[in-house]
Every structure is written in C-alpha cells, then in structure tokens.
Amino acid sequence: MQSLIFIVQQTIYFSIPLLIVALGAMFAERSGIINIAMEGIMIMGAFTGILFLNLTGNTMSGQLQLMIAIVISVVTGMVFSLFHAYASINMKADQTISGTALNMFAPAFAIFVARVIQGVQQVQFTNTFRLDVPVLKDIPVIGPMFFQGAYITTYLGVAILVVSTIVLYRTRFGLRLRSCGENPHAADAAGINVYKMQYAGTLISGALGGLGGLVFVVPTSVNFNADVAGYGFLAIAVLIFGQWHPIKILGASFFFGVMKAISASYSGIPFLAGVGIPSYFYKMFPYIVTLIVLIFTSKNSQAPKAEGKPFDKGQR
Amino acid sequence: MGNTKSSKPKKSNIGFLSSVFAIIIGLLVGLVILFICNPAQALPGFLTILTGSFTHGARGVGQIFYYATPIILTGLSVGFAFKTGLFNIGAPGQYMVGSLGAVAIGILGEGLGPIHWVVALAGGMAMGAVWGAVPGILKAYFNVNEVIASIMMNYIGMYLSNWVVKSTPALFNTLRNESKNVAVTANLPKAGFDKIFEGSSLNAGFIVAILAVIIIWVLLYKTKFGYELQACGFNRFASKYAGINEKKNIMMAMVIAGAISGLAGAIVMLAGSGAHITVKDAIAQEGFTGIAVALLGLSHPVGVFLAGIFIAYLTAGGFYLQLFQFSTEIIDIIVAVIIYFSAFALFVKIMIDKFSKKKEMKEPGESSASEKGGER
C-alpha cells in the first residue's frame, strides 16, 4: 500500500508539469504556431521562479512564496515566448529555427546569470511548500495519495486542464483560435485578426511553459541546474500522443508520468524490482511507444492543418 | 535590362548577407550582456572572444580545427537533410549512437590491427545511419513528422547508449562513470597535424570531415541522385509525379544524414584526446550545435564548413573568457542569438529590396542632371 501511494505521488509529480506544458503547446499549435521552444521556455520559467525562491529564502510563508514564484515564472515564460511570436508571426521566420534558437539560449542564459549573481550555476531552494488539505486528507487511500504532503501546483494543473478545455471548445476565443490553426485565410476573411490570435496562442504557451518549468522542478529537486530533463520535448510528444485534444493530453501525460515514476523509483518497490527489468527500459519505453503510436495515428492525424506555415495576409 | 538584373542581389547573396547580419547582431548582444555584467571587463573580455584562439599560435589554430571537426559533420548532416526538405533534429541521437558504435568496436575489436580505426569509424557511421533510417522510414511510409520521430530517437539513443555502456563491464569504467579508453589501434592517426599544429589535438578526423564535405557537395550538385533528393525536398508529390521514387529518396536522405552525424560521434570518441561516453541523462550538445552550424552555413556544404570553423573559433576564444570571470556560456548565448536572427532571412531580403529600390529610384534622378542643376 505504502509503495502504491508512493508511485501515485511520483506519477503526479511527473505528470502534472507534462500536462501543463503540453496544454500550453496545444494552444500555440491550435493557433497555427509550432512552438518547439517549450524546453527553453520551461528552463527560463523555472530559472526565474526558483531564483526568486532562492533569494527570498524563509522571509515569508511557503504557500505565499510559491504563489509569487508561480506568477514570476508565468510572466517570464510569456516574455520569452514573445521572441518566438515576433519571429514566427511578424518576421514569418521558420518556426523550428526560432524555436531551436530559444532552446539553445535558455540554458546558457540561466547558467550565465546564475554564475553572475551567486557564483555557481546551481540555484538552491528550500522546499516548504507541502500542504495537507483539511478534511480530505483523512479519507482512506485517496487522502494520502492526493491530499497529504501535496503541492498546490497539482490542483493548479487540474484547474488549468478544466479551464483549457472550456476555453478551447466553449468560448468564442477558442473557436477563433482553432480556426486560425485550421484555415487562417478563411478566419481572416471572417474578420478575425489572425496575427492577434497567433500572438495569444503563443503567449499562452509561454505562460504555461514557464509555469510548467517551475512545477516540474519544485517537487522533484532541491536545486535548479539550468535543466528540465527534456520535459519540454517530452511535452510536445505528449501533445501529439494526445492528438491536440485536452482530455487525451491528460491521458498521454498520465501514461508518460507512470513510466517516469516507475523508472525513477522501481528499485524501491519489491514487486517491480523482482521482475528484473532494468530502469533504462522504463526510461526508453515511453519514447518507443510514442513512435509506435505515431505510426498508427499519423494517417488520420488531428494536427491543425495550417500549423507551422507563416500566415501571409496577401497570399492566396 | 542587363543593368537591373545585376543591381538586384542574387539569392545566395541574400543568404550570405543575412548570415553576416545575424553574426553582427549576435556579437553585439554578447557585448551588451558582458557590459551589463561587468562594464570594466566587458571590452577586454569581448576582444578575447575574437582573438583568444589566436594567442596560442599554431596550437590554437589546430584546436579550432579540432573543435570544428564534429560540428562541421553534424552541421553537414542537418544541412544535407535541409536540402532534401527534412529537419534532422535527430543529429544528437545519431551522434550518440555513433559514439557508442565507435567505442564498442574501439574497445572490443582489438585484433583488427591497422584497420581498427577504420572499422570503428564505419561502425559509428552504421549506427548513425540506422538511427537516421527510423525517422526516414516513418516519414516515407507512414507520413510521421520527422521532427517528432527524431526527438524520440534522440532520447532512445541516449538511454540505449548509457544502458549498453553501463551494463557491459568491458566498456564501463566504474570509477569515472564513463566508457573506458579505446584501444591504441583504434585512435585516429595524427596525419602530420601533430607537427604542423604542435600541441593541438588535431587528427585525421579533420581530413575525414573535409572529405565528407566534398562528397556531399558532389552528391547534391553533380549527381542524378542528389538532384532527385533535392527535388523531393522542394515538392514530394511533384517528384513522385515526375517518376522519382520519393519514398526511397526520403529514407536515403535520412540514412545519409544519420551516417554523417554518427561519423561525427565516432571521430570525437576515437580522437585519443580524452573523450568518453559519460553515463548521464543529457543529450549530446554537438548535435544541437550542428543545427546552428547548418543554419548559419545556409545548408550548403561549403557554407557549413565555414560556419563550423567560425563557431569553433568563437568557442575556442570563449575558453579564455574565464580569465575575466565570465562564464563560457556567453558563447552559447551569442550562437543562439545568431541562429535566432538568421531565421530573419526574409526580413533581410525585404531590407535589401528596399535599399536597392531606393538606389534604382535615385539613379534615374541623378542621370537627368538638368533637373538637379536647375535646383542648384
């Protein structure tokens, strides 16, 4: 039982950032902009957020501190994604090139600034953010899994999922955003400002990417070393695995999260340790499965039709 | 008519100019960042980036070529794929499995004698080719986006390489958590470079890289196969209609690209200058730098060669930055900014068009001297 609870908690720590970042990438791609820079955005968001935690130390209560860090990460992600938006939308640059540049910039920048500020590149922080939810924590089984020693970011991730689904499918903004990803010229003809929508999509991806970076680092580490372990790329895989649909993305990120949790902690679990499959297998498995799933889904892929193509108003 | 044609810059010129534009902005951003961090040291630090690699004479120049060798090859791999319409972001993975192949043969194939290093290089290439083939086949036959498939292959390659090294006692150096040294016979020959560039680590790998550049240039521009590959890059469906086996071509393009990246990994591992496969969950940086090199070199084999040397030159200069208390990451920042702005090729083209239009409008005005004379 104890190990089951442990696995569930680990799964949450790995799944929630994937979910948040993949949802962010979904908004960008649904608006027609491929944002391969999620990795870089996560690094930047995590960096400023963790730096804030490091600098403020124990000066305020844990939850307040985390809240402010979340805001800082979100804003950082949005500012950083502006570079991608400007290149892709205004400059009609190749979106993969711009994204690659941002991915290259972020870790170098984080290391450089950390060294300038404090001499070493690892940014330490003290984890004082765990909380027990009153009443709910006393429910047997479910209580220890979800409501004891939990992070507020977990509930935030669930909230983002709900809000994203509603925004994308039940609001005027969502419909317009999706139309820009499918057929921007038709959207333009219908009076929608495609550039504005694409900016909105990219900025949302930046906000959620920055948040995801912080959400990934806080529960799984005690310092930040300009690295989010490829989670940005993994989130893009989750997005495709989930076929650009919020609920399916939830399923995909849960699957990846389980695999990550098993590979990270399988030696501590007698049942899995007894099976004798090396941890590297669990580490590779999600990527192999993604490849296989891609083979079966790409024939009728749900990818937004106009993604990755710069929108040119004058073009017919 | 002839006049207007010559006044309009050629397409290749625009590419070159946008690269120069990107380099200048990248360096300026680097300078500004240095200034913000430490105004007193910024200028000497910046000059060190530009001149640092030359302060150590022939050894320094040799080191530039040594650093350039793998990134020229990964750049060539990415650039070649670009020419055929594919984005080979899988270069890091191909590089890593190429390293694995070379290290495995380099350690285990000790009886091979004088051809040992050749076999090890070929082994690295073969592994890279296999790693490129997977996204190639998926793209050609199942229409899977090669970018996503390549990213998956990067991680599979990284974990596989670590797994194999760590679980094979013959390959694994437990103390240092990395692969063991390859056999002496597997080290690349120095090819006289140790005399020309005394003290540098330069070896025959550089010659292999130059050969690869020449071969890819010939393949792309002087053969029917290369023509077909490029045609598929421009329009897959039109090529199919024209009777080209587009599926086979897409697959072959990725196989070749993968082989070149694998070769890059093999050359680094067989250089005999202390490179090992380190068992940690990190993607090889040389592969990503290859993307930068390809973009800066406009995917042309010769451009890639020059871009590789340029980035190696910056990197080599960056090492000496530590004298000024700056960390070497500033070089990565500069390169990232260069790549970002090199994506603005369209913007540069518009600027040049505007500029040349202004010139054209001015020219007839000047020729009608009577008007100007009247004003005066």
Interface residues (C-beta under 8 A of the other chain):
Chain A: I36 F83 A87 M91 K92 A93 D94 T96 I97 S98 T100 A101 L102 N103 M104 F105 P107 A108 F109 I111 F112 R115 V116 Q121 D227 A229 G230 F233 L234 I236 A237 I240 P278 Y280 F281 K283 M284 Y287 I288 T290 L291 L294 I295 S298 K299 S301
Chain B: I33 C37 F87 I89 V134 L138 F142 N143 V144 N145 V147 I148 A149 I151 M152 M153 N154 Y155 I156 Y159 L160 N162 W163 K166 S167 D281 A282 I283 F288 I291 A292 L295 S327 E329 I330 I331 D332 I333 V335 A336 V337 I339 Y340 S342 A343 F344 A345 L346 F347
